Structures are given as C-alpha cells and as structure tokens.
Amino acid sequence: MPSLHGKIVAITGASGGIGEATARLLAQRGAAVVLSARRSERIDAIAQDIREQGGRAATCVVDVTKAEDLRRLVSTAIDRFGRIDVLVNNAGIAPISPLADLDTEGWSAMIDVNLRGTLNGIAAALPAFREQGSGHLVSIVSVAGLTVSPSMAVYAATKNAVRTVHEGLRKESTDGVVRTTAISPGYIRTDLADSMADPHVREQTRKNMDAMGIPPAAVARAVAFAIEQPADVEIGEINVRPTVQA
C-alpha cells in the first residue's frame, strides 16, 4: 500500500462524507491530518478515533466563507505539525433548484461556500506553500460541471469556476512549487442532498445516490493517489463516477 508518511494535510468539510473518508484514509497511510468543519463535536470525535488507531490528527473549527478561519486552519497545521503540504478544499453545499424558482439566497450561499470558500483556502495556503518551497492544492469539484443538468445551473457554475481557478493557478505555478488537482465526483453516498432546497430534487438525488452511489472512500483514494505522486508529477484532474452512471 502506498505510504503518505510525513505529509501534513488539512481538509475542509471533514465532519462527514468525502472529507471524513479522506482524513481517515490519509491518516491510515501515514499522513498527519487536520480536520476542519463547523461541527466541532463531530470533527473532534473523528480525530480522536484516528488517534486511537495510531494516526496523527488535529482539529480546527472553520467556516470556509470566512477568510480568517482558513488562515487559522493553515496556522493550526503549521503549529501542530511544522508545515502544511496539502490543503484539500472539500467543503461544499448544493441548495439546488430550477432557476425559475429564483432562489437567490441559495445561489449566493453556493457562491460563498463552493467558490469563495475555495478562494479563501487558496489565499491562506499559497503563502505557506511559497515559503516552504512546495505545496499541493486539491479541490473536490463535481461532474455536474461537465454535463449541466436541470436545476443544477448555479451549482455547476460554482464548480466550473473552481475548475477554472485551478487551471489558472496551474499556469501560474510552472516553477514546480505548487501542484493542483481538481477531483470531480459523480454520485457518492454522502449527505449532500440534505442541503438541497427543492424537495423533489432532494428526493430524486437521494434515490439516485441509493441506487448507484459509491462510497466516499472511492474519492478519498483518488485524493491519496494525486498527493502521493513524486514532486515532478502533477495529476491535474480526476473524474470519479459509479460505473453505472451515465
């Protein structure tokens, strides 16, 4: 099994789903992880479980819409473990609905969490990466941005915006200091549907997840694959779908 021994990885949205699965897998493979989310009791419990299994884990309560919280996350990683090698931007919400519903509050929330939250992470991590001479930014995007479905226009737009930011950062980082990876999941069994505003969309999404969804660990393995590569290799983008998803 590949080893990530010595890597220091901070993860947003780590209180469940893909974030939790990523923290657990990376810790099993030797990385020290800093779990962040708004739910302190949940990330504390996960971190304690990781430590009881012999892993290294710390926590930091973070609201990704607040730039100072992301700076505190980076500082926590450096204070606890001496550096930060990887930031996994995983926090995201999907209060999706048809555009005709005019859910402007939901649109703003997706922009703030999915896009602005990622930008806040980049702004917090880049100075540390540059000072260290290396760093890796991993963002969980979505296949929803590759084929836009009804009711998902704004959600897909925020994810495509992150994909564009990643490509821009890659072009600006050909000195080899910063690597970027965008990972786009398809149907993964998580609680993302809970944030969906439209009850019909929410129910259909849950049915699709139950029918074809794959475990969050599938995405966690993709994260591990990207960050375990040697410094001269950059995995720019990975799509992770159930084999039965169209």
Contacts in CASP RR format, 6 or more apart in sequence:
PFRMAT RR
TARGET T0000
AUTHOR 0000-0000-0000
METHOD contacts of the structure
MODEL  1
MPSLHGKIVAITGASGGIGEATARLLAQRGAAVVLSARRSERIDAIAQDI
REQGGRAATCVVDVTKAEDLRRLVSTAIDRFGRIDVLVNNAGIAPISPLA
DLDTEGWSAMIDVNLRGTLNGIAAALPAFREQGSGHLVSIVSVAGLTVSP
SMAVYAATKNAVRTVHEGLRKESTDGVVRTTAISPGYIRTDLADSMADPH
VREQTRKNMDAMGIPPAAVARAVAFAIEQPADVEIGEINVRPTVQA
1 29 0 8 1.000
2 29 0 8 1.000
2 224 0 8 1.000
2 225 0 8 1.000
2 228 0 8 1.000
3 29 0 8 1.000
3 30 0 8 1.000
3 228 0 8 1.000
4 26 0 8 1.000
4 29 0 8 1.000
4 30 0 8 1.000
4 31 0 8 1.000
4 224 0 8 1.000
4 227 0 8 1.000
4 228 0 8 1.000
5 29 0 8 1.000
5 30 0 8 1.000
5 31 0 8 1.000
6 30 0 8 1.000
6 31 0 8 1.000
6 32 0 8 1.000
6 85 0 8 1.000
7 26 0 8 1.000
7 30 0 8 1.000
7 31 0 8 1.000
7 32 0 8 1.000
7 85 0 8 1.000
7 86 0 8 1.000
7 227 0 8 1.000
8 31 0 8 1.000
8 32 0 8 1.000
8 34 0 8 1.000
8 77 0 8 1.000
8 81 0 8 1.000
8 82 0 8 1.000
8 83 0 8 1.000
8 84 0 8 1.000
8 85 0 8 1.000
8 86 0 8 1.000
9 23 0 8 1.000
9 26 0 8 1.000
9 31 0 8 1.000
9 32 0 8 1.000
9 33 0 8 1.000
9 34 0 8 1.000
9 84 0 8 1.000
9 85 0 8 1.000
9 86 0 8 1.000
9 87 0 8 1.000
9 88 0 8 1.000
9 227 0 8 1.000
10 33 0 8 1.000
10 34 0 8 1.000
10 36 0 8 1.000
10 60 0 8 1.000
10 73 0 8 1.000
10 74 0 8 1.000
10 76 0 8 1.000
10 77 0 8 1.000
10 84 0 8 1.000
10 86 0 8 1.000
10 87 0 8 1.000
10 88 0 8 1.000
10 125 0 8 1.000
11 19 0 8 1.000
11 22 0 8 1.000
11 23 0 8 1.000
11 33 0 8 1.000
11 34 0 8 1.000
11 35 0 8 1.000
11 36 0 8 1.000
11 87 0 8 1.000
11 88 0 8 1.000
11 90 0 8 1.000
12 19 0 8 1.000
12 36 0 8 1.000
12 37 0 8 1.000
12 62 0 8 1.000
12 64 0 8 1.000
12 70 0 8 1.000
12 73 0 8 1.000
12 87 0 8 1.000
12 88 0 8 1.000
12 89 0 8 1.000
12 90 0 8 1.000
12 91 0 8 1.000
12 117 0 8 1.000
12 121 0 8 1.000
13 19 0 8 1.000
13 36 0 8 1.000
13 37 0 8 1.000
13 62 0 8 1.000
13 64 0 8 1.000
13 90 0 8 1.000
13 91 0 8 1.000
13 92 0 8 1.000
14 20 0 8 1.000
14 22 0 8 1.000
14 23 0 8 1.000
14 33 0 8 1.000
14 35 0 8 1.000
14 36 0 8 1.000
14 37 0 8 1.000
14 43 0 8 1.000
14 46 0 8 1.000
14 90 0 8 1.000
15 35 0 8 1.000
15 37 0 8 1.000
15 38 0 8 1.000
15 39 0 8 1.000
15 42 0 8 1.000
15 43 0 8 1.000
15 46 0 8 1.000
16 37 0 8 1.000
16 42 0 8 1.000
16 46 0 8 1.000
16 190 0 8 1.000
16 191 0 8 1.000
16 216 0 8 1.000
17 188 0 8 1.000
17 190 0 8 1.000
17 191 0 8 1.000
17 216 0 8 1.000
18 90 0 8 1.000
18 140 0 8 1.000
18 185 0 8 1.000
18 188 0 8 1.000
18 190 0 8 1.000
18 216 0 8 1.000
18 219 0 8 1.000
18 220 0 8 1.000
19 35 0 8 1.000
19 88 0 8 1.000
19 90 0 8 1.000
19 216 0 8 1.000
19 220 0 8 1.000
20 35 0 8 1.000
20 46 0 8 1.000
20 216 0 8 1.000
21 215 0 8 1.000
21 216 0 8 1.000
21 217 0 8 1.000
21 219 0 8 1.000
21 220 0 8 1.000
22 88 0 8 1.000
22 90 0 8 1.000
22 216 0 8 1.000
22 219 0 8 1.000
22 220 0 8 1.000
22 223 0 8 1.000
22 224 0 8 1.000
23 33 0 8 1.000
23 35 0 8 1.000
23 46 0 8 1.000
23 47 0 8 1.000
23 50 0 8 1.000
23 57 0 8 1.000
24 46 0 8 1.000
24 50 0 8 1.000
24 220 0 8 1.000
25 217 0 8 1.000
25 220 0 8 1.000
25 221 0 8 1.000
25 223 0 8 1.000
25 224 0 8 1.000
26 33 0 8 1.000
26 220 0 8 1.000
26 223 0 8 1.000
26 224 0 8 1.000
26 227 0 8 1.000
27 33 0 8 1.000
27 50 0 8 1.000
27 53 0 8 1.000
27 55 0 8 1.000
27 56 0 8 1.000
27 57 0 8 1.000
28 53 0 8 1.000
28 55 0 8 1.000
29 224 0 8 1.000
29 228 0 8 1.000
30 55 0 8 1.000
30 56 0 8 1.000
31 56 0 8 1.000
31 86 0 8 1.000
32 55 0 8 1.000
32 56 0 8 1.000
32 57 0 8 1.000
32 58 0 8 1.000
32 80 0 8 1.000
32 81 0 8 1.000
33 47 0 8 1.000
33 50 0 8 1.000
33 56 0 8 1.000
33 57 0 8 1.000
33 58 0 8 1.000
34 57 0 8 1.000
34 58 0 8 1.000
34 59 0 8 1.000
34 60 0 8 1.000
34 73 0 8 1.000
34 76 0 8 1.000
34 77 0 8 1.000
34 80 0 8 1.000
34 81 0 8 1.000
34 84 0 8 1.000
35 43 0 8 1.000
35 46 0 8 1.000
35 47 0 8 1.000
35 57 0 8 1.000
35 58 0 8 1.000
35 59 0 8 1.000
35 60 0 8 1.000
36 43 0 8 1.000
36 59 0 8 1.000
36 60 0 8 1.000
36 61 0 8 1.000
36 62 0 8 1.000
36 69 0 8 1.000
36 73 0 8 1.000
37 43 0 8 1.000
37 61 0 8 1.000
37 62 0 8 1.000
37 91 0 8 1.000
38 61 0 8 1.000
38 62 0 8 1.000
38 63 0 8 1.000
40 59 0 8 1.000
40 61 0 8 1.000
43 59 0 8 1.000
43 61 0 8 1.000
44 59 0 8 1.000
46 57 0 8 1.000
47 57 0 8 1.000
47 58 0 8 1.000
47 59 0 8 1.000
48 57 0 8 1.000
50 56 0 8 1.000
50 57 0 8 1.000
51 57 0 8 1.000
56 81 0 8 1.000
58 76 0 8 1.000
58 77 0 8 1.000
58 80 0 8 1.000
58 81 0 8 1.000
60 69 0 8 1.000
60 72 0 8 1.000
60 73 0 8 1.000
60 76 0 8 1.000
61 69 0 8 1.000
62 69 0 8 1.000
62 70 0 8 1.000
62 72 0 8 1.000
62 73 0 8 1.000
62 91 0 8 1.000
63 69 0 8 1.000
64 70 0 8 1.000
64 89 0 8 1.000
64 91 0 8 1.000
64 92 0 8 1.000
64 113 0 8 1.000
64 116 0 8 1.000
64 117 0 8 1.000
64 118 0 8 1.000
64 120 0 8 1.000
64 121 0 8 1.000
65 112 0 8 1.000
65 113 0 8 1.000
65 116 0 8 1.000
65 117 0 8 1.000
65 120 0 8 1.000
66 120 0 8 1.000
67 120 0 8 1.000
67 123 0 8 1.000
67 124 0 8 1.000
69 120 0 8 1.000
70 117 0 8 1.000
70 120 0 8 1.000
70 121 0 8 1.000
70 123 0 8 1.000
70 124 0 8 1.000
70 125 0 8 1.000
71 124 0 8 1.000
73 121 0 8 1.000
73 124 0 8 1.000
74 84 0 8 1.000
74 87 0 8 1.000
74 121 0 8 1.000
74 124 0 8 1.000
74 125 0 8 1.000
74 128 0 8 1.000
77 83 0 8 1.000
77 84 0 8 1.000
78 84 0 8 1.000
78 128 0 8 1.000
83 128 0 8 1.000
83 132 0 8 1.000
84 125 0 8 1.000
84 128 0 8 1.000
84 129 0 8 1.000
84 132 0 8 1.000
84 135 0 8 1.000
85 134 0 8 1.000
85 135 0 8 1.000
85 136 0 8 1.000
85 227 0 8 1.000
86 135 0 8 1.000
86 136 0 8 1.000
86 137 0 8 1.000
86 138 0 8 1.000
86 227 0 8 1.000
87 121 0 8 1.000
87 124 0 8 1.000
87 125 0 8 1.000
87 136 0 8 1.000
87 137 0 8 1.000
87 138 0 8 1.000
88 138 0 8 1.000
88 139 0 8 1.000
88 140 0 8 1.000
88 223 0 8 1.000
89 117 0 8 1.000
89 118 0 8 1.000
89 121 0 8 1.000
89 122 0 8 1.000
89 137 0 8 1.000
89 138 0 8 1.000
89 139 0 8 1.000
89 140 0 8 1.000
89 162 0 8 1.000
90 139 0 8 1.000
90 140 0 8 1.000
91 113 0 8 1.000
91 117 0 8 1.000
92 113 0 8 1.000
92 114 0 8 1.000
92 140 0 8 1.000
92 192 0 8 1.000
92 195 0 8 1.000
93 109 0 8 1.000
93 110 0 8 1.000
93 113 0 8 1.000
93 114 0 8 1.000
93 192 0 8 1.000
93 195 0 8 1.000
94 110 0 8 1.000
94 152 0 8 1.000
94 155 0 8 1.000
94 192 0 8 1.000
94 193 0 8 1.000
94 195 0 8 1.000
94 196 0 8 1.000
95 103 0 8 1.000
95 106 0 8 1.000
95 109 0 8 1.000
95 110 0 8 1.000
95 195 0 8 1.000
95 196 0 8 1.000
95 197 0 8 1.000
96 151 0 8 1.000
96 152 0 8 1.000
96 154 0 8 1.000
96 155 0 8 1.000
96 196 0 8 1.000
96 197 0 8 1.000
96 198 0 8 1.000
96 201 0 8 1.000
97 103 0 8 1.000
97 106 0 8 1.000
97 151 0 8 1.000
97 196 0 8 1.000
97 197 0 8 1.000
97 198 0 8 1.000
97 201 0 8 1.000
98 150 0 8 1.000
98 151 0 8 1.000
98 198 0 8 1.000
99 153 0 8 1.000
99 154 0 8 1.000
101 197 0 8 1.000
101 198 0 8 1.000
103 197 0 8 1.000
106 154 0 8 1.000
106 197 0 8 1.000
107 154 0 8 1.000
110 154 0 8 1.000
110 155 0 8 1.000
110 158 0 8 1.000
111 154 0 8 1.000
111 158 0 8 1.000
114 155 0 8 1.000
114 158 0 8 1.000
114 159 0 8 1.000
114 162 0 8 1.000
115 158 0 8 1.000
115 161 0 8 1.000
115 162 0 8 1.000
118 139 0 8 1.000
118 162 0 8 1.000
118 165 0 8 1.000
119 165 0 8 1.000
122 137 0 8 1.000
122 165 0 8 1.000
122 169 0 8 1.000
125 135 0 8 1.000
125 137 0 8 1.000
126 178 0 8 1.000
129 135 0 8 1.000
129 136 0 8 1.000
129 137 0 8 1.000
129 177 0 8 1.000
129 178 0 8 1.000
130 177 0 8 1.000
130 178 0 8 1.000
133 177 0 8 1.000
134 176 0 8 1.000
134 177 0 8 1.000
134 178 0 8 1.000
134 231 0 8 1.000
135 177 0 8 1.000
135 178 0 8 1.000
135 179 0 8 1.000
136 178 0 8 1.000
136 179 0 8 1.000
136 180 0 8 1.000
136 181 0 8 1.000
136 226 0 8 1.000
136 227 0 8 1.000
137 166 0 8 1.000
137 169 0 8 1.000
137 178 0 8 1.000
137 179 0 8 1.000
137 180 0 8 1.000
137 181 0 8 1.000
138 180 0 8 1.000
138 181 0 8 1.000
138 182 0 8 1.000
138 183 0 8 1.000
138 223 0 8 1.000
138 226 0 8 1.000
138 227 0 8 1.000
139 162 0 8 1.000
139 166 0 8 1.000
139 180 0 8 1.000
139 181 0 8 1.000
139 182 0 8 1.000
139 183 0 8 1.000
140 183 0 8 1.000
140 184 0 8 1.000
140 185 0 8 1.000
140 219 0 8 1.000
141 159 0 8 1.000
141 160 0 8 1.000
141 162 0 8 1.000
141 163 0 8 1.000
141 166 0 8 1.000
141 182 0 8 1.000
141 183 0 8 1.000
141 184 0 8 1.000
142 155 0 8 1.000
142 156 0 8 1.000
142 159 0 8 1.000
142 184 0 8 1.000
142 185 0 8 1.000
142 186 0 8 1.000
143 184 0 8 1.000
143 185 0 8 1.000
143 186 0 8 1.000
143 239 0 8 1.000
143 241 0 8 1.000
144 152 0 8 1.000
144 155 0 8 1.000
144 156 0 8 1.000
144 159 0 8 1.000
144 186 0 8 1.000
145 152 0 8 1.000
145 156 0 8 1.000
145 159 0 8 1.000
145 160 0 8 1.000
145 163 0 8 1.000
145 184 0 8 1.000
146 184 0 8 1.000
146 239 0 8 1.000
148 156 0 8 1.000
149 156 0 8 1.000
151 198 0 8 1.000
151 201 0 8 1.000
159 184 0 8 1.000
162 182 0 8 1.000
163 182 0 8 1.000
163 184 0 8 1.000
163 237 0 8 1.000
166 180 0 8 1.000
166 181 0 8 1.000
166 182 0 8 1.000
166 236 0 8 1.000
166 237 0 8 1.000
169 178 0 8 1.000
169 180 0 8 1.000
170 180 0 8 1.000
170 234 0 8 1.000
170 236 0 8 1.000
173 179 0 8 1.000
173 180 0 8 1.000
176 231 0 8 1.000
176 232 0 8 1.000
179 231 0 8 1.000
179 234 0 8 1.000
180 234 0 8 1.000
180 236 0 8 1.000
181 223 0 8 1.000
181 226 0 8 1.000
181 227 0 8 1.000
181 234 0 8 1.000
181 235 0 8 1.000
181 236 0 8 1.000
181 237 0 8 1.000
181 238 0 8 1.000
182 236 0 8 1.000
182 237 0 8 1.000
182 238 0 8 1.000
183 219 0 8 1.000
183 222 0 8 1.000
183 223 0 8 1.000
183 226 0 8 1.000
183 237 0 8 1.000
183 238 0 8 1.000
183 239 0 8 1.000
183 240 0 8 1.000
184 237 0 8 1.000
184 238 0 8 1.000
184 239 0 8 1.000
184 240 0 8 1.000
185 218 0 8 1.000
185 219 0 8 1.000
185 240 0 8 1.000
185 241 0 8 1.000
186 213 0 8 1.000
186 239 0 8 1.000
186 240 0 8 1.000
186 241 0 8 1.000
186 242 0 8 1.000
186 245 0 8 1.000
187 208 0 8 1.000
187 209 0 8 1.000
187 212 0 8 1.000
187 213 0 8 1.000
187 214 0 8 1.000
187 241 0 8 1.000
187 242 0 8 1.000
187 245 0 8 1.000
188 209 0 8 1.000
188 213 0 8 1.000
188 214 0 8 1.000
188 215 0 8 1.000
188 216 0 8 1.000
188 218 0 8 1.000
188 219 0 8 1.000
188 240 0 8 1.000
189 209 0 8 1.000
189 210 0 8 1.000
189 213 0 8 1.000
189 214 0 8 1.000
189 215 0 8 1.000
189 216 0 8 1.000
190 209 0 8 1.000
190 216 0 8 1.000
192 205 0 8 1.000
193 202 0 8 1.000
193 205 0 8 1.000
193 206 0 8 1.000
193 209 0 8 1.000
194 202 0 8 1.000
196 202 0 8 1.000
196 205 0 8 1.000
212 242 0 8 1.000
212 244 0 8 1.000
212 245 0 8 1.000
213 242 0 8 1.000
213 245 0 8 1.000
214 240 0 8 1.000
214 242 0 8 1.000
218 240 0 8 1.000
219 240 0 8 1.000
222 238 0 8 1.000
222 240 0 8 1.000
225 235 0 8 1.000
225 238 0 8 1.000
226 235 0 8 1.000
226 236 0 8 1.000
226 238 0 8 1.000
229 235 0 8 1.000
END
